[in-house]
């Protein structure tokens, strides 16, 4: 995981790599339902996202580490020249930048922290882009596919720098019913999207990008409130302290996870039981398995109910994230 503080003297190329990773995370998550895979430093562009209709989103990411920069137009022209070389299978040609007024527009609010298509540009800015394309000799550039994504990405503190990216991650996780895991997901995605990979070439299927995040998110999710819904014994803290590693590890054991999942789904289908009702009614089905390990009857009941809740919650979270990501 990257340090929380960064040197303001970091090289421009290093900052560019960091920004490309952030841009890749942003575009991947905002297109997650239809994305099949993502390449960082692909054959054609900085970011290439294959969609489920076999078209691709091509993105050129350029950033400046200077707080006051005058190279907006130079970087825009470089991006236009590069995007003009993309194949005809493009769904979108996107210029991603951390300039909040990337077109030097008289109406910068139209572009700041937004994805704006060419049709949404101000008329003066449309003309400006067309003039640049003509001067660059790119008369065949398809402006109908051109978009500009402006992301605030500056500062030496990660909390400030990754604010927009973190917001997109939080929105994705909230759609899956997950809260409070955004920072861990961001840290993991920064690694797997290649932020620290000097070669910069990373290719990930959607499953390869999503499942490491699932593993992070499905850590122990049962708090005392969830425990109290299925057990009136005031032993949550005692059991968690005494059997912590077992409580956290058992729901991830394949045999136990598969058994609980199968038996819960069967009870749910036959008797329409909620997870709480299933645990209250069927916890004794697992009593013999833990009788020798936990001789105390009340501790054993509390333990079984906690691990059953944790296992069922794990299953629900995996399913919810797969749905949010469009993974079948």
Rosetta blueprint (number, residue, H / E / L):
1 X L
2 X L
3 X L
4 X L
5 X E
6 X L
7 X L
8 X L
9 X L
10 X L
11 X L
12 X H
13 X H
14 X H
15 X H
16 X H
17 X H
18 X H
19 X H
20 X H
21 X H
22 X H
23 X H
24 X H
25 X H
26 X H
27 X H
28 X H
29 X H
30 X H
31 X L
32 X L
33 X L
34 X L
35 X E
36 X E
37 X E
38 X E
39 X E
40 X E
41 X L
42 X L
43 X L
44 X L
45 X L
46 X L
47 X E
48 X E
49 X E
50 X E
51 X E
52 X L
53 X L
54 X L
55 X L
56 X E
57 X E
58 X E
59 X E
60 X E
61 X E
62 X E
63 X L
64 X L
65 X L
66 X L
67 X L
68 X L
69 X L
70 X L
71 X L
72 X H
73 X H
74 X H
75 X H
76 X H
77 X H
78 X H
79 X H
80 X H
81 X H
82 X H
83 X H
84 X L
85 X L
86 X L
87 X L
88 X L
89 X L
90 X E
91 X E
92 X E
93 X E
94 X E
95 X E
96 X E
97 X E
98 X L
99 X L
100 X L
101 X L
102 X L
103 X L
104 X L
105 X L
106 X L
107 X L
108 X H
109 X H
110 X H
111 X L
112 X L
113 X L
114 X L
115 X E
116 X E
117 X E
118 X H
119 X H
120 X H
121 X L
122 X L
123 X H
124 X H
125 X H
126 X H
127 X H
128 X H
129 X H
130 X H
131 X H
132 X H
133 X H
134 X H
135 X H
136 X H
137 X L
138 X L
139 X L
140 X L
141 X L
142 X L
143 X H
144 X H
145 X H
146 X E
147 X E
148 X E
149 X E
150 X E
151 X L
152 X L
153 X L
154 X L
155 X L
156 X L
157 X E
158 X H
159 X H
160 X H
161 X H
162 X L
163 X H
164 X H
165 X H
166 X H
167 X H
168 X H
169 X H
170 X H
171 X H
172 X H
173 X H
174 X H
175 X H
176 X L
177 X L
178 X L
179 X L
180 X L
181 X L
182 X H
183 X H
184 X H
185 X H
186 X H
187 X H
188 X H
189 X H
190 X H
191 X H
192 X H
193 X L
194 X L
195 X L
196 X L
197 X L
198 X L
199 X L
200 X L
201 X L
202 X E
203 X E
204 X E
205 X E
206 X H
207 X H
208 X H
209 X H
210 X H
211 X H
212 X H
213 X H
214 X H
215 X H
216 X H
217 X H
218 X L
219 X L
220 X L
221 X L
222 X L
223 X L
224 X H
225 X H
226 X H
227 X H
228 X H
229 X L
230 X L
231 X L
232 X L
233 X L
234 X L
235 X L
236 X H
237 X H
238 X H
239 X H
240 X H
241 X H
242 X H
243 X L
244 X H
245 X H
246 X H
247 X H
248 X H
249 X H
250 X H
251 X L
252 X L
253 X L
254 X H
255 X H
256 X H
257 X H
258 X H
259 X H
260 X H
261 X H
262 X H
263 X H
264 X H
265 X H
266 X H
267 X H
268 X H
269 X H
270 X H
271 X H
272 X L
273 X L
274 X L
275 X H
276 X H
277 X H
278 X H
279 X H
280 X H
281 X H
282 X H
283 X H
284 X H
285 X H
286 X H
287 X L
288 X H
289 X H
290 X H
291 X L
292 X L
293 X L
294 X L
295 X L
296 X L
297 X H
298 X H
299 X H
300 X H
301 X H
302 X H
303 X H
304 X H
305 X H
306 X H
307 X H
308 X H
309 X H
310 X H
311 X H
312 X H
313 X H
314 X H
315 X H
316 X H
317 X H
318 X H
319 X H
320 X H
321 X H
322 X H
323 X H
324 X H
325 X H
326 X L
327 X L
328 X L
